[in-house]
Amino acid sequence: MRQTFDVRKDDYENAGQVSSTIKRTLKQIGVPSKLLRNISIACYEAEINLVIHSDGGVVTFEVDDEGMITLKFDDIGPGIENLELALTPGYSTANTQAREFGFGAGMGLVNMKRVASEFDITSSPQGTHITMKFYE
């Protein structure tokens, strides 16, 4: 199974809908609750980061024949200037609008890395690419 979703920059009204759809799908196929919780956390954090920090992007959700769950988040820029710093708990570059909505605690990437079985991130001015894999 493979699905893709578009996420738009600054679309706070729809932020979280992709994550909710993926969670519903995984629940329907019987993913264990602890794994489902970890995937939901990581997916939501990454989706919100697309809304807040990117110029828009695509989420790819895939479940392979062995049950491996992969989430990919590919945005079209502007990239993360200092990846090491961005992976530091509490570091945030969220703008005023994001903070007014209650976002910007600086834990998104940290939480993704913590709950994913595998976590990979690359970033350049052309975009940021995150791949997370989940398995028991």
C-alpha positions in Angstrom: 0.0 0.0 0.0 1.3 3.4 -0.9 -0.3 6.9 -0.6 0.9 10.4 -1.2 -0.5 13.7 0.2 0.3 17.3 -0.5 0.9 19.7 2.4 0.8 23.5 1.8 2.9 26.1 3.5 1.1 28.0 6.3 -2.1 25.9 5.9 -2.8 25.8 9.6 -6.5 25.1 9.0 -5.7 21.7 7.6 -2.6 20.9 9.6 -2.8 17.4 11.0 -5.3 16.0 8.5 -2.6 13.9 6.7 -1.5 12.4 10.1 -5.1 11.7 11.0 -5.7 9.9 7.7 -2.6 7.8 8.1 -3.4 6.9 11.7 -7.0 5.8 10.7 -5.6 3.6 7.9 -3.0 2.0 10.2 -5.6 1.4 12.8 -7.9 -0.3 10.2 -5.1 -2.7 9.2 -4.4 -3.6 12.9 -1.1 -1.9 13.7 -0.3 -2.5 17.4 -1.1 0.4 19.6 2.4 1.3 20.8 3.7 1.3 17.2 0.6 3.3 16.1 1.3 5.9 18.8 4.9 6.3 17.7 4.0 6.6 14.0 1.3 9.1 14.9 3.7 11.3 16.9 6.3 11.3 14.2 3.9 11.9 11.3 2.2 14.8 13.1 5.5 16.5 14.0 6.8 16.2 10.5 3.5 17.4 8.9 3.5 20.4 11.2 7.1 21.2 10.3 6.1 21.2 6.6 3.3 23.7 7.3 5.5 25.9 9.5 9.0 25.8 8.0 8.8 24.7 4.3 7.5 26.1 1.1 5.2 23.1 0.9 5.8 19.4 0.3 4.7 15.9 -0.1 4.1 13.1 2.4 4.6 9.5 1.2 3.2 6.7 3.3 4.0 3.1 2.5 3.4 -0.3 4.1 5.4 -3.1 2.4 4.6 -6.8 2.2 6.5 -7.5 5.4 4.6 -4.9 7.3 7.4 -2.3 7.4 5.9 1.2 7.6 7.8 4.1 5.9 7.0 7.8 6.1 8.7 10.2 3.7 8.5 14.0 3.9 9.9 15.9 1.0 9.7 19.7 0.9 10.7 22.2 -1.7 12.8 24.5 0.5 14.2 26.6 2.1 16.1 23.9 4.0 17.5 23.8 7.5 20.4 26.0 7.9 22.1 24.1 10.8 20.9 20.5 11.0 22.9 19.7 14.1 21.4 22.7 15.9 17.9 21.8 14.7 18.2 18.4 16.3 18.9 20.0 19.7 16.0 19.8 22.1 14.3 23.2 22.5 15.9 24.8 19.4 13.2 26.4 17.2 13.0 28.8 14.3 9.2 28.9 14.3 7.8 32.3 13.3 5.3 34.4 15.3 2.3 33.0 13.5 3.3 29.4 14.3 3.9 30.3 18.0 0.5 32.0 18.1 -1.0 28.6 17.1 1.0 26.9 19.9 3.7 25.4 17.8 7.5 26.1 18.0 8.7 24.3 21.1 11.7 22.9 19.2 10.9 19.3 19.8 9.6 18.2 16.4 12.8 16.6 15.0 13.8 15.4 18.4 10.5 13.5 18.8 10.6 12.1 15.3 14.1 10.7 15.9 13.1 9.3 19.3 10.1 7.4 18.2 11.2 6.1 14.7 12.9 2.8 14.3 15.0 4.4 11.7 15.4 8.1 11.0 17.2 9.9 8.2 17.3 13.6 7.4 19.0 15.6 4.7 18.6 19.3 4.0 19.8 21.9 1.5 18.3 25.2 0.2 16.4 23.1 -2.3 14.5 21.2 0.4 14.5 18.9 3.4 14.0 15.2 3.1 13.1 13.0 6.1 12.6 9.2 5.9 11.3 7.3 8.9 10.8 3.6 9.2 8.8 1.9 11.8 8.7 -1.8 12.9 8.3 -3.7 16.1 
